[in-house]
Amino acid sequence: MKKQRLKHRIADIVIFGGTGDLALRKLFPALYEMERTGRFDDETRIFGASRSPHSDDDFRAKLLEAGKKYIPEGEFDQKTWDKFASRVAYLQVSAGDAEGFKNLYDRLSDAPDRDRVYYFSTSPSLFADMAFNLQKAGLVTPNSRVVLEKPLGHDLESCREINGQIGEVFAEDQIFRIDHYLGKETVQNLLILRFANAMFEPLWSSAHIDHVQITVGEEVGVEGRWSYYDDAGAMRDMVQNHMLQLLCLVAMEPPYVLDQDAVRDEKVKVLKALKPINDTNIDQNTVRGQYRAGAVGGKEVPGYLEEEGANVDSTTETFVALRCEINNWRWAGVPFYLRTGKRLPKRHSEIVIQFRDVPHQMFPLAKSMTNYQANRLVLRLQPDDGIHLVLNNKNPGPGLVRLRPTALNLSFAEAFGARSPDAYERLLLDAIDGNNTLFVRRDEQDIAWQWVDAIQEAWENNHIAPKGYTSGTWGPSAAIALIERDGRTWNEEAVF
């Protein structure tokens, strides 16, 4: 079989906020992996840009230190790094500094027709200034693209303001609003699972699915970013983007073609069909939580209000659980349970599709089993990406036929014998190629904010404060009650 040749990208890539945490921890390691896997043409250039002064050599040394820390073990190669570093340069540029953008123009002007990717890895409050200065300096060409990091605003009004400002400089097809969850292998594989396998899609509706759970759990707390996190909270930081994007991919109709607008059109339909959560149903469908001191992974940790820099009067939530409904023919009557939080027992992200029971159960359970388990499909996003399907089988042995649920596991690492690319690696490649299928469109973002703002407003109107939960647990007891009121329970089994 003839080996497929890799596409070698020619582009100028500029990372604004190039000395920040995200750039050092995720973006430059992802770019290094592209170098290691032969994705770049020799002419591709990479620029780090921030307000602090650095020489090219000082910046490369900073990247090397971060690379040795964050590049996965066994993937760092000095020869490859040297080649990667040779294409990296640094520019001192601050958002409102016209001179810095002129210097950037001088560096890029020798290749005016080359693809350009401007990655805004900074506070969204700086996005407009950077975009306008790029335009004033003559740096926005038809082949330019801009990647915007979340959070894009803190509500619908601020989101529209930022999008409007960026839209004055860049066309919509040049704007790449990143949600790194959409770059995860299992998330992309969800589309393949649904639409490339005949066995699942006919069952993918209220006729056969009892409910859906989406969990994104983190062991860590605010990690020294208390002030930033307190302005956002779990609802704005996780639900408005990551969680709703996952819900859309589970619930969307098949697009007529794998095209960037066709896929995003279907996601918009799901968001429009979400039943509003407001003053009339806020108590029944939401739980807010805030972590208290406890132990995670055997280590004692402080509570949210005891973290460095904390305001003891804060009512920001670090945990959210939601009961959502989608008002359309496919999903009417199927609840979607979402939960996300910090200081939970483990780093754990998954989507659970719980199928309905058979109409009549004629087989007894194995003696060790207390409850019958209907079929369940679990898509693990992190750690250990994979797919897990629970089927009922005969318990081995003579005598009576008894059921025992058995798992069929597909571990991506074991099945394919290769590393799972980091989400940023995939999304950066898509941005360079101009493919925004896995990025968020402006109308998607607007509708998601409208839905989230209604919840935030209802919490405020009804004086619903976060309920405390001990670090190292799965959130407030009210989150358990939220799902158990419906006769269901959260999936917390170790299935991989």
Secondary structure, DSSP 8 states (H G I E B T S, - for coil): --------B-EEEEEETTTSHHIIIIIHHHHHHHHHTT-B-TT-EEEEEESS---HHHHHHHHHHHHHHHS-TT---HHHHHHHHHTEEEEE--TT-HHHHHHHHHHHTT-TTSEEEEEE-S-GGGHHHHHHHHHHTT---TTEEEEE-S---SSHHHHHHHHHHHHTTS-GGGEEE--GGGGSHHHHHHHHHHHS-TTTGGG-STTTEEEEEEEEE-S---TT-HHHHHHHHHIIIIIIIIIHHHHHHHH----SSS-HHHHHHHHHHHHHHB----TTTHHHHEEEEEEESEEETTEEE--GGGSTT--TT----SEEEEEE-B-STTTTT--EEEEEESS-SS-EEEEEEEE---SS--S-B-TT-SS----EEEEEEESS-EEEEEEEEE-SSSSS--EEEEEEEEEHHHHH-S----HHHHHHHHHHHT--TTSB-HHHHHHHHHHHHHHHHHHHHTT---EEEETTSSS-HHHHHHHHTTT---------
